[in-house]
Amino acid sequence: MPTPCNTGADTESNRERNDIGLTPYPHLPLWAKVAIERLDAASELRTQRQLDEFLDAYAKTYGASVDEDTRASARHICRHRFAGTYTEPDTPEEIPSGTLRLVKLAREGALSAGDRVATRRLGECEVTRIHTPYSIEVHATASGQHYLLSGLYFGADARVISTPATVRESDRGS
């Protein structure tokens, strides 16, 4: 019985997984090869961020711009050529819809003002106030807006405990 072909989208990860659609090193533009060789010469520079900076700078020198296929091919080559020393940024784990992720708590097991949480829509937020065991007020880091998150469920034994208000360093006057 024949196996079904992959009908998924032609994403960068699919192309890299199968080495399909990636430009081999000999066919890359000279400026892309120079960027890869620059990383080869200095192991402390072997990061995706540095590769991207070199690609952009060298392409600009040649009066070109970096297309996504060339960038993906250069990253793929570096990933394999410098397997133990090339680093890429961590890809954040996707937050499921309707989920509140606890990012940083001042005290384990207790959510309080100043703690950091994240949601899919708002991204990372700072807890500004806990209204009830089912609702909290947060300050979205990206937008600077305040939001009331309600309908939360922290468990049957969750309760709100009054604590002395703490003044953040940014809220203090001179």
C-alpha positions as a Python dict, from the first residue, in 0.01 Angstrom:
ca = {
    (1, 'M'): (0, 0, 0),
    (2, 'P'): (151, 337, -95),
    (3, 'T'): (215, 584, 184),
    (4, 'P'): (28, 914, 166),
    (5, 'C'): (232, 1217, 70),
    (6, 'N'): (274, 1513, 301),
    (7, 'T'): (2, 1760, 212),
    (8, 'G'): (100, 2008, 484),
    (9, 'A'): (195, 2367, 414),
    (10, 'D'): (540, 2439, 274),
    (11, 'T'): (674, 2588, 595),
    (12, 'E'): (1036, 2657, 678),
    (13, 'S'): (1040, 2370, 932),
    (14, 'N'): (898, 2123, 676),
    (15, 'R'): (1156, 2227, 415),
    (16, 'E'): (1442, 2204, 664),
    (17, 'R'): (1329, 1868, 796),
    (18, 'N'): (1340, 1725, 444),
    (19, 'D'): (1614, 1952, 301),
    (20, 'I'): (1365, 2034, 26),
    (21, 'G'): (1365, 2381, -121),
    (22, 'L'): (1682, 2485, 57),
    (23, 'T'): (1962, 2636, -147),
    (24, 'P'): (2285, 2433, -120),
    (25, 'Y'): (2596, 2621, -7),
    (26, 'P'): (2763, 2642, -353),
    (27, 'H'): (2453, 2813, -496),
    (28, 'L'): (2414, 3077, -223),
    (29, 'P'): (2501, 3440, -306),
    (30, 'L'): (2859, 3535, -221),
    (31, 'W'): (2751, 3761, 66),
    (32, 'A'): (2564, 3472, 231),
    (33, 'K'): (2870, 3247, 202),
    (34, 'V'): (3083, 3523, 358),
    (35, 'A'): (2840, 3546, 653),
    (36, 'I'): (2862, 3169, 710),
    (37, 'E'): (3242, 3171, 682),
    (38, 'R'): (3258, 3459, 932),
    (39, 'L'): (3081, 3236, 1186),
    (40, 'D'): (3321, 2956, 1096),
    (41, 'A'): (3616, 3180, 1183),
    (42, 'A'): (3488, 3283, 1528),
    (43, 'S'): (3296, 3028, 1736),
    (44, 'E'): (3180, 3292, 1987),
    (45, 'L'): (2973, 3456, 1710),
    (46, 'R'): (2775, 3142, 1624),
    (47, 'T'): (2423, 3255, 1706),
    (48, 'Q'): (2121, 3295, 1484),
    (49, 'R'): (2100, 3662, 1577),
    (50, 'Q'): (2461, 3721, 1469),
    (51, 'L'): (2412, 3526, 1146),
    (52, 'D'): (2106, 3739, 1063),
    (53, 'E'): (2303, 4058, 1133),
    (54, 'F'): (2587, 3943, 906),
    (55, 'L'): (2345, 3842, 630),
    (56, 'D'): (2170, 4181, 644),
    (57, 'A'): (2497, 4378, 653),
    (58, 'Y'): (2675, 4183, 378),
    (59, 'A'): (2368, 4183, 151),
    (60, 'K'): (2341, 4561, 195),
    (61, 'T'): (2709, 4595, 100),
    (62, 'Y'): (2632, 4414, -226),
    (63, 'G'): (2321, 4625, -286),
    (64, 'A'): (2089, 4331, -224),
    (65, 'S'): (1835, 4233, 38),
    (66, 'V'): (1806, 3900, 215),
    (67, 'D'): (1514, 3687, 97),
    (68, 'E'): (1363, 3433, 336),
    (69, 'D'): (1482, 3132, 132),
    (70, 'T'): (1845, 3245, 153),
    (71, 'R'): (1808, 3320, 526),
    (72, 'A'): (1650, 2977, 591),
    (73, 'S'): (1921, 2804, 386),
    (74, 'A'): (2202, 2984, 571),
    (75, 'R'): (2047, 2899, 908),
    (76, 'H'): (2010, 2535, 803),
    (77, 'I'): (2374, 2517, 689),
    (78, 'C'): (2497, 2674, 1015),
    (79, 'R'): (2276, 2446, 1223),
    (80, 'H'): (2441, 2142, 1062),
    (81, 'R'): (2795, 2274, 1016),
    (82, 'F'): (2826, 2409, 1372),
    (83, 'A'): (2606, 2148, 1543),
    (84, 'G'): (2756, 2182, 1891),
    (85, 'T'): (2817, 2556, 1896),
    (86, 'Y'): (2544, 2728, 1692),
    (87, 'T'): (2261, 2860, 1908),
    (88, 'E'): (1913, 2968, 1813),
    (89, 'P'): (1666, 3164, 2023),
    (90, 'D'): (1423, 2958, 2225),
    (91, 'T'): (1086, 2940, 2061),
    (92, 'P'): (822, 3022, 2318),
    (93, 'E'): (581, 2741, 2386),
    (94, 'E'): (237, 2833, 2258),
    (95, 'I'): (-14, 2906, 2532),
    (96, 'P'): (-343, 2724, 2477),
    (97, 'S'): (-649, 2946, 2438),
    (98, 'G'): (-823, 3017, 2769),
    (99, 'T'): (-512, 2933, 2973),
    (100, 'L'): (-331, 3153, 3223),
    (101, 'R'): (37, 3058, 3248),
    (102, 'L'): (222, 3147, 3567),
    (103, 'V'): (555, 3293, 3453),
    (104, 'K'): (716, 3419, 3774),
    (105, 'L'): (581, 3403, 4127),
    (106, 'A'): (734, 3585, 4424),
    (107, 'R'): (617, 3303, 4651),
    (108, 'E'): (559, 2946, 4535),
    (109, 'G'): (192, 2851, 4534),
    (110, 'A'): (65, 3205, 4595),
    (111, 'L'): (-30, 3452, 4323),
    (112, 'S'): (16, 3813, 4431),
    (113, 'A'): (50, 4163, 4288),
    (114, 'G'): (377, 4200, 4099),
    (115, 'D'): (385, 3839, 3980),
    (116, 'R'): (408, 3768, 3608),
    (117, 'V'): (153, 3566, 3410),
    (118, 'A'): (92, 3512, 3038),
    (119, 'T'): (-207, 3455, 2814),
    (120, 'R'): (-228, 3371, 2447),
    (121, 'R'): (-387, 3703, 2346),
    (122, 'L'): (-212, 3945, 2584),
    (123, 'G'): (130, 3784, 2610),
    (124, 'E'): (324, 3842, 2931),
    (125, 'C'): (150, 4054, 3196),
    (126, 'E'): (211, 4178, 3548),
    (127, 'V'): (-56, 4108, 3808),
    (128, 'T'): (-165, 4443, 3953),
    (129, 'R'): (-453, 4330, 4176),
    (130, 'I'): (-638, 4017, 4277),
    (131, 'H'): (-1010, 4093, 4297),
    (132, 'T'): (-1157, 3750, 4380),
    (133, 'P'): (-1042, 3388, 4359),
    (134, 'Y'): (-1187, 3398, 4005),
    (135, 'S'): (-1065, 3735, 3871),
    (136, 'I'): (-740, 3929, 3857),
    (137, 'E'): (-633, 4259, 3708),
    (138, 'V'): (-320, 4258, 3492),
    (139, 'H'): (-101, 4510, 3313),
    (140, 'A'): (-3, 4385, 2964),
    (141, 'T'): (368, 4443, 2910),
    (142, 'A'): (343, 4477, 2532),
    (143, 'S'): (52, 4721, 2509),
    (144, 'G'): (67, 4895, 2847),
    (145, 'Q'): (-309, 4840, 2889),
    (146, 'H'): (-483, 4708, 3200),
    (147, 'Y'): (-720, 4411, 3171),
    (148, 'L'): (-957, 4233, 3407),
    (149, 'L'): (-928, 3856, 3361),
    (150, 'S'): (-1227, 3675, 3501),
    (151, 'G'): (-1364, 3323, 3494),
    (152, 'L'): (-1041, 3185, 3635),
    (153, 'Y'): (-1033, 2869, 3842),
    (154, 'F'): (-734, 2813, 4069),
    (155, 'G'): (-891, 2520, 4251),
    (156, 'A'): (-1150, 2461, 4522),
    (157, 'D'): (-921, 2580, 4804),
    (158, 'A'): (-816, 2909, 4637),
    (159, 'R'): (-877, 3216, 4849),
    (160, 'V'): (-787, 3584, 4857),
    (161, 'I'): (-571, 3691, 5149),
    (162, 'S'): (-529, 4061, 5225),
    (163, 'T'): (-166, 4165, 5232),
    (164, 'P'): (-13, 4507, 5284),
    (165, 'A'): (7, 4695, 4955),
    (166, 'T'): (356, 4723, 4816),
    (167, 'V'): (463, 5024, 4617),
    (168, 'R'): (657, 4944, 4303),
    (169, 'E'): (980, 5131, 4249),
    (170, 'S'): (836, 5292, 3930),
    (171, 'D'): (532, 5427, 4123),
    (172, 'R'): (736, 5607, 4390),
    (173, 'G'): (782, 5981, 4367),
    (174, 'S'): (1123, 6144, 4366),
}
